[in-house]
Each structure stands twice: as structure tokens, then as C-alpha cells.
Amino acid sequence: MNVLESKKNILIIICLICFSMGLAWTVLPTISNLIINNAQINSQVTEYQYSIITFSLVCAGLLYSIIAGIFGQIKGLKKVLLSGVVFCSLSMFIYTISYFISSQIFMLLLLGQFLLGIGITSILTSLTAYLFILIPKATAMTLTGVFASINLGSFSCPIFFNLINANRWGINSLIIAVFQIILFLVAIKIIPNLVNPYVKSQKNKINLFKIKNFLFWSFFLIIILYSICELTFTYWGIIYLHKDKNFSVNLSRYSLSFYWASVGLSQISICWLLKYIKPKYIYRSLPIFMILGFWGMYNSNFLTSVILSFVIGGIGMSAFIAITMNYVEHDFKQIAEIASGIMFMGYFLGYILGSLFIGQIIRYINLSTIFLLMGFVSSLILIYTFYLIKKSKKI
């Protein structure tokens, strides 16, 4: 097998792993209206408990992200990547158990989300560094394409749950778990170990806490702001449409699917556009779509305008993390594994801050106002991208 064919097979299995991760990641928001205040199950989950469950995932991600980065540098990125698949599968098994033991649904979902957070973190932190080492000259394109697989999985999840076992979400969780175990067994044979070649040539270790590395922590901050915005769309979008806009559960799910479809298709389109357009131009334009998406959700009252707002917001969210990580990996390639871990620590920190903020403030204001506020946060992201591009080595 030649090198090109080998890399093609590696990318295929990585994309499938990311697709399965996207499925698992979106299970909780997909079933949110089935578990919140549902009289058909023995133990109901309140909106406040729901915010705690979402907090469990991001808390695990925050705690494990830096550990995963260090582990990837010492033990190898392949081990971290494959362990992430196992944790994701285990979390789906626990989701299945929570469906059949509904009296303990809150505690089981809490544990399932925590394990899912470890799994997602393991995959994401190892993935960006792994692809940078595997294909260093096309990192932006490769990352954008692979991240599209995650979001296509997220797009497929609500449709999967609507069409198959609509209310028996435990069965679907089991199907996802088995799919991930199969991928794990295949990946052991296909994915090789890779070593960061830039570590050997490093003369002086980078001290991230020096003032000259203010750029690194600026990337860290913008990822925090972005993840707060992403959380609002993905975890509260269905609830917002159902509770505030009075859409049915199915319509709310399908609307979220349009968001994920927009994210995935935009990533594929941007992956192609990066052949001809420099990343900085796309990077500056994405926050504009975020702003329009949030403000559109705030003002929309009809299904068509809501779907359009979801689509526009999805475009803005699509490649932002991938292009940010492209800049980070090139600017700090000597510590690619560690840098990746810290960036995703910022990503999950944003989720924690967003979960706590929304979980508390929702007692005093409605979700419409929260979506409006996120439009202003997106405006800050837009301004910040100009500074980052100016200071980065990667043009």
C-alpha cells in the first residue's frame, strides 16, 4: 500500500470516528424534551438538572483536556484517540441503562455525560495534533473536512431519533455504542503511531506564560467566547423553540438538524474554498454569520425564519474551531500536543461558563434575551479575529 493510499484510509476511519462522536455528542439535546418534566418516566429531569447534566460533560472535558495533551506527547496520539472512542461507547451504554432504569435517570445521565466528555476530549485533543503531523501542509483543509464529519454526525442524530425508535432513545444509544466499538477494532489496525518531528528540532522550550506568548492565550480566550455561543445554539436551541416559540418537539428537532446540516455542508464548502482562499479571509467572515444567526433567532417567530437563522448561525459556527486550531498548531508546532490540549480546555471552559450562566440567568430572563446577548458576544469575536490574524505567523 503506497503512502497516499495509506493516508486516505487513515482519514476515512478518522472521519467515521468523528461522525460517531457527533452522534453521541448530540444525543442529550435530542432527547431533552423527552426527559425534561416528562410524566411518562419515573424520575423527571428539571431544566436546572438538565443544565447540570450538560455541565458534567464540559467539566470532564476541562479536567481531562490538559492531561490528554500531556498523555499524547508521552504515550502517543494514537492511544489517546482510541481511548476516546472507548469512553464515548461506554457513555452510550450508560445512556441505554438510564433508559431502562428511569428512576436513576439523572445520576446515570450525569455519569454518561462525564464519560462522554472524557471521550470527546481525548478524540479532539489528539486529532488536531495528529492531523497536523500527518499532513502539515494542508492542516486547515484537513481539519475543516474532518470536523465536518463531527457535525454531519450531529446533524444525523435528531433525524435518526425521529425516524427510528422515536421515543425509545435507549435503543438508539445502544446502536451508537456498538458502532463505536466496531470502529475501535478497525482503527487499531489502520491508524499508525506518529511522533511530533518538531520536538526533536526544538532548541528552546516555549514558556506559554511569558508575555511574548500573549498570542497563545488570546487564541485561548477566543475559543472560550466561541464555545459559549456554540453551547447556546446546540444545547438550548430545541428547548428555546419548543418552550418559547411553541414549536412541536419534532419541528424543533428538525430545525436543529438544519443547523447541523448547515455546519457540516459549510465545512465541506470551506474545505474546498481553502484551496483558493487564504484562511484569514474566511476566519474574519465567520463571526458575521454568528451575529446574524443569533439576532435572527431572537426576532424569528415563523418556522421558515427560524430555520434560516439556524442555517446562517451554522455557517458562522462551521469552521471557526478548525481554522483557529490551524493557526495555533502552526504558531506553536513544537508543543502541538500540549497546545491542542490547552485550546480544548478553553473550549470546554467556555461550555462550563455558558452552562452556569444560562442555568442561573434563565430564572430571571427568557431564552430570547439570551440569544440576543450571544449576538453581542459574537460581535466581540469578530473584532478579536482581526488582532489574532495580524499577530499570527500563519497567513
Secondary structure as the mmCIF struct_conf table of DSSP 4:
data_model
#
loop_
_struct_conf.conf_type_id
_struct_conf.id
_struct_conf.beg_label_comp_id
_struct_conf.beg_label_asym_id
_struct_conf.beg_label_seq_id
_struct_conf.end_label_comp_id
_struct_conf.end_label_asym_id
_struct_conf.end_label_seq_id
HELX_RH_AL_P HELX_RH_AL_P1 VAL A 3 TRP A 25
TURN_TY1_P TURN_TY1_P1 THR A 26 THR A 26
HELX_RH_AL_P HELX_RH_AL_P2 VAL A 27 ILE A 35
STRN STRN1 ILE A 36 ILE A 36
TURN_TY1_P TURN_TY1_P2 ASN A 37 ASN A 37
TURN_TY1_P TURN_TY1_P3 ALA A 39 GLN A 40
BEND BEND1 ILE A 41 SER A 43
STRN STRN2 VAL A 45 VAL A 45
HELX_RH_AL_P HELX_RH_AL_P3 GLU A 47 LYS A 75
HELX_RH_AL_P HELX_RH_AL_P4 LEU A 77 PHE A 100
BEND BEND2 ILE A 101 ILE A 101
HELX_RH_3T_P HELX_RH_3T_P1 SER A 102 GLN A 104
HELX_RH_AL_P HELX_RH_AL_P5 ILE A 105 LEU A 134
BEND BEND3 ILE A 135 ILE A 135
HELX_RH_3T_P HELX_RH_3T_P2 PRO A 136 ALA A 138
HELX_RH_AL_P HELX_RH_AL_P6 THR A 139 LEU A 163
BEND BEND4 ILE A 164 ASN A 167
HELX_RH_AL_P HELX_RH_AL_P7 TRP A 169 ILE A 190
HELX_LH_PP_P HELX_LH_PP_P1 ILE A 191 ASN A 193
HELX_RH_AL_P HELX_RH_AL_P8 PRO A 197 LYS A 200
TURN_TY1_P TURN_TY1_P4 SER A 201 SER A 201
BEND BEND5 LYS A 203 ASN A 204
TURN_TY1_P TURN_TY1_P5 LEU A 208 PHE A 209
BEND BEND6 LYS A 210 LYS A 210
HELX_RH_3T_P HELX_RH_3T_P3 ILE A 211 ASN A 213
HELX_RH_AL_P HELX_RH_AL_P9 PHE A 214 ILE A 239
HELX_RH_PI_P HELX_RH_PI_P1 TYR A 240 ASP A 244
BEND BEND7 LYS A 245 LYS A 245
HELX_RH_AL_P HELX_RH_AL_P10 VAL A 249 LEU A 273
TURN_TY1_P TURN_TY1_P6 LEU A 274 TYR A 276
BEND BEND8 ILE A 277 ILE A 277
HELX_RH_AL_P HELX_RH_AL_P11 PRO A 279 ASN A 299
BEND BEND9 PHE A 302 PHE A 302
HELX_RH_AL_P HELX_RH_AL_P12 LEU A 303 SER A 318
BEND BEND10 ALA A 319 ALA A 319
HELX_RH_AL_P HELX_RH_AL_P13 PHE A 320 ASP A 331
TURN_TY1_P TURN_TY1_P7 PHE A 332 PHE A 332
HELX_RH_3T_P HELX_RH_3T_P4 LYS A 333 ILE A 335
HELX_RH_AL_P HELX_RH_AL_P14 ALA A 336 ILE A 361
TURN_TY1_P TURN_TY1_P8 ILE A 362 TYR A 364
BEND BEND11 ILE A 365 ILE A 365
HELX_RH_AL_P HELX_RH_AL_P15 LEU A 367 LYS A 391
BEND BEND12 LYS A 393 LYS A 393
#
